[in-house]
Amino acid sequence: MFYYTYILKSKKDGKMYTGSTTDLRKRLMQHNKGLSTYTKGRGPFEIIYYEACLLEEKARSRELYLKSGMGKRYLKNRLGASYL
């Protein structure tokens, strides 16, 4: 089983959301249907980045890192400014 850390971008307002899950497709569907408290009303979303980990703790750790200032700089370098 994989644990995913993912970044969504709202097609509505361009804002980002970072999270983690075991089922990436199902979680994207939940976000797009407005079933997530933190993204409700901001969809539709597209996945712009994800990572797969073997351990849940690693995926959660990556989620926290990607939400930090250094993590955002990492993503900017990795994805380019056009995605962020």
C-alpha positions as CSV (number, residue, x, y, z in Angstrom):
1,M,0.0,0.0,0.0
2,F,1.2,3.5,-0.8
3,Y,0.5,6.7,1.1
4,Y,0.3,9.8,-1.1
5,T,1.2,13.4,-0.4
6,Y,-0.5,15.6,-2.9
7,I,-1.0,19.2,-4.0
8,L,-4.2,20.4,-5.6
9,K,-4.8,23.7,-7.4
10,S,-8.3,25.2,-7.5
11,K,-9.4,25.9,-11.1
12,K,-11.8,28.5,-9.5
13,D,-9.5,30.7,-7.5
14,G,-6.0,29.3,-8.2
15,K,-5.3,28.5,-4.5
16,M,-3.4,25.5,-3.5
17,Y,-4.2,22.7,-1.0
18,T,-1.7,20.2,0.3
19,G,-2.8,16.9,1.9
20,S,-2.2,13.2,2.2
21,T,-4.2,10.0,1.6
22,T,-4.1,6.3,0.7
23,D,-6.4,6.7,-2.3
24,L,-5.5,9.6,-4.5
25,R,-8.3,9.3,-7.0
26,K,-11.0,8.9,-4.3
27,R,-9.6,11.9,-2.4
28,L,-9.6,14.1,-5.5
29,M,-13.2,13.1,-6.2
30,Q,-14.1,14.1,-2.5
31,H,-12.5,17.5,-2.9
32,N,-14.2,18.1,-6.2
33,K,-17.6,17.1,-4.8
34,G,-17.2,19.5,-1.9
35,L,-16.9,16.8,0.8
36,S,-13.7,18.2,2.3
37,T,-14.1,21.0,4.9
38,Y,-11.0,22.9,4.0
39,T,-11.7,23.0,0.2
40,K,-15.5,23.1,0.1
41,G,-16.7,25.6,-2.4
42,R,-13.3,26.1,-4.1
43,G,-13.5,23.3,-6.6
44,P,-13.0,22.0,-9.2
45,F,-9.4,21.0,-8.5
46,E,-6.6,19.4,-10.4
47,I,-3.6,17.5,-9.0
48,I,-0.5,19.4,-9.8
49,Y,2.0,17.3,-7.8
50,Y,2.1,14.1,-5.7
51,E,4.6,11.8,-4.1
52,A,4.1,8.1,-3.1
53,C,5.6,6.8,0.2
54,L,5.6,3.3,1.7
55,L,5.1,4.6,5.3
56,E,2.2,6.8,6.5
57,E,4.6,8.8,8.8
58,K,6.8,9.7,5.8
59,A,3.8,10.9,3.8
60,R,2.6,13.1,6.7
61,S,6.1,14.4,7.3
62,R,6.3,15.4,3.6
63,E,2.9,17.1,3.8
64,L,4.1,19.2,6.7
65,Y,7.4,20.0,4.9
66,L,5.6,21.0,1.7
67,K,3.4,23.4,3.7
68,S,6.5,25.1,5.2
69,G,8.4,28.0,3.7
70,M,11.2,25.7,2.6
71,G,8.8,23.2,1.1
72,K,7.1,25.9,-0.9
73,R,10.5,27.0,-2.3
74,Y,11.2,23.4,-3.1
75,L,7.9,23.1,-5.1
76,K,8.6,26.4,-6.8
77,N,11.9,25.1,-8.0
78,R,10.5,21.7,-8.9
79,L,7.4,22.8,-10.7
80,G,8.2,26.2,-11.9
81,A,6.5,29.5,-11.1
82,S,3.7,28.8,-13.6
83,Y,2.1,26.1,-11.4
84,L,2.3,28.1,-8.1
